[in-house]
Amino acid sequence: MDVGGTSVSVRTVQVSRWARTFHHKNLARSIGAIASLAGALSVLVGYVATHMAPHGIGRVKMALHLAKKPLIMQLAPYIAAFAVTAATVAGLLSFYSWYREGKEQRASAAAAAATTPVR
């Protein structure tokens, strides 16, 4: 390609199939939805677990490990940990998406300024 008397080679870059499938904007939205669903599920499980907790003498037995906790009380911390992890990943991915968009905007503004003739 000739541009102003100089030759410039144009190289095409092939984007892999995965880069198109997992675009940072789409992935940030998807993980945000998963994080909000996990948070809502965590709240629901926590609410149910508190109402299923033993009362009175049953609480004393459970504290002394003479009786087992209900299954939902055993699972509640793991569901909450998943919700927190998903929210952290969603936040990091949203930050990465914001950074990439800003970087692309700065690059396009610099390219536009470089191509604008000075009078």
Residue pairs with C-beta under 8 A, 6 or more apart in sequence:
1 7
1 8
1 9
1 10
2 8
24 93
24 96
24 97
24 100
25 97
27 93
28 90
28 93
28 94
28 96
28 97
31 86
31 89
31 90
31 93
32 90
32 93
32 94
34 86
34 90
35 83
35 86
35 87
35 89
35 90
38 79
38 82
38 83
38 86
38 87
39 83
39 86
39 87
41 79
41 83
42 76
42 79
42 80
42 82
42 83
45 72
45 75
45 76
45 79
45 80
46 76
46 80
48 72
49 70
49 72
49 73
49 76
52 70
52 72
52 73
53 59
53 70
53 73
54 61
54 62
54 67
58 67
61 67
62 68
62 69
